[in-house]
Amino acid sequence: MTFRRTCDRCGATFFSPEKRASTCPKCVKRYGLKRPQAGASVKSADNRPDGRKREPAVPTPSRPEPRRQPRTTVITDELRAAIIAAYEQYSADPNARLAAIHSRIASELHVARRAVAETIACHISPKQAITPELRQQIVALYEGYVQRGERPPGGRRRAIASALGLSFAQVAGMLREWRSRIPDVRTLSREELFAIEKAYWRHLEAKDVPLSEMAAAIASELGYTEWQVARRIDMLHEDRSMVASAKDPGPEARAKLEAAYREYLASDSPPPDSLHSTLAKRFGLTSRQVYLVLLDYRNRQRADASAA
């Protein structure tokens, strides 16, 4: 720490670690004065005029701040009734958002927000046991969405949950378990995914196989399961909302990217880096812009093949 001081000899302003310094360093050197010893002022301040040392001050014990109790995660019957009653009251407002209701109830009842959300979800859609027949229905509905390339508003899992009277968590958990027990697209290498993409594009341009039979035909050609091929094709036509915020690069850049994509499909192997990164660096765009253009191009080509 330094102090702003004024020199008694030349009047210049200087900074010194000594609070009572009265001579600037230049005057100390010019007049051959003795430099003040560091800490001298502190020592003198600690001593009384009569020579007796000042007794050290006894620190006053500070009061510890009260610790905030964590919100409870255990939902008793009484607490469940209070949460549901508050939900019925606040949900009567048509402008109230569910997330805001969760936060408000959690704050008022001092309950963890996640516990409030789960309690309300079970109240809105009571859980039912998933029987083997119900599992088959979930899988069939999900496979149908993938095969047809359909993406309902809110997502496939939410649509299935609504149709069968289940919670989203039940449907998502059941599909996660099902996919872990079958050969999935995630087990394929980049070269294998590229082979499926090339075969799909070849049939799409030739229009020699109906879209509904495309996955089965390619699976038979390449030796993969029909689900692996169908899911790979589904990934090539992802939801556009994922990249809708990307800036459109313009007609000229779109034409160049579409031509580069056709070159990519005519090659023997995929590039070392991802396709989107490779084209983004080549044309000075972002990966999201490349993704947007190629997604629109593939969707347009599929629509043309479907109309034929």
Steps between C-alpha positions, in 0.01 A plus 500: 500500500634850415407846619483827307738750667640854432871564533585765770812609310394529133121478523482210253232232540630146548378160617654315789425186703564715811194692611707778666768540229581871451784497246484371145761251374668766281559734797621211714765428237578868429553601862652170615223437749443170672217298352222421751504140616200296382264435781636779721168678508329179585734438793453848637131474462501178697681662797356739754673833595607355836687216325255228590385280216140515398310186589369315195132551447280205580299413188127511546348162415280533196162340491486213252248557225209260520532224240218469253326169529499304172161453338340169573481231237280263700136537399266395779125456452438836665759674282365332186151629579639852551689490169196379307274758667742780408527366145121496457489860620781639284417298187159668485681801351508437121819707465694311768791291373557159654868572571406818686241309703764242597738773620233686695374192684855384575582838653180525704513146642882481522509188284753408231372617161558160341290329768220751435517438123488121543208522742300720262589279202368192680185695590441607140587163345486222759758231428382164382695178482665433163391152397672298223212589267545869580873472431426358155264789431763758601766340280262465205393865520859621528621282212210626289598862561861425402407300189266774375732784606220660705578744781185598693492837682668459836691190393428133436529386862251760622259405223523132596458582869189706424352231274548219754430697819857467631751750633784624282753348742338156467512505121853643483631249754337204327638600157846556648495148641372355172769671291773372733399141418499521118765584234473878482634762261738620773702179464584573132826661389522818290580291193191282555278805551646647180419180307136517613480869403640430152260210439206707620589790271547267203152352541354844570629638171416186299152479656521123459388409853197643686592703808304260721723210383829691482637394841429131439660512154819671621524269803485201266769650273749598772434239768380730781173475690198682364482710818863617462435613144166661583650694791794617288263628232295665773812682623552645151160671532523640854257758635570833325427693821841385628676732254222741403680786677806466273546786253413410142825521295315602183421338162859498371639331811210254498578396144869448585417294810254280311761435230760420769255259663455314171880477467513360854246229412696408187824449695626167632525596868394778738743788577727469805304774678121521517323601179353819649835617640680419176257696284478785751878552483499466121233765439556728802168417667394361837420133552139591580463682168632194316266277700202723412572501126563124473194421710280711274656338192443145625143577607428650159638196321296262717184702436563474125552124523185461709292696248626291207 
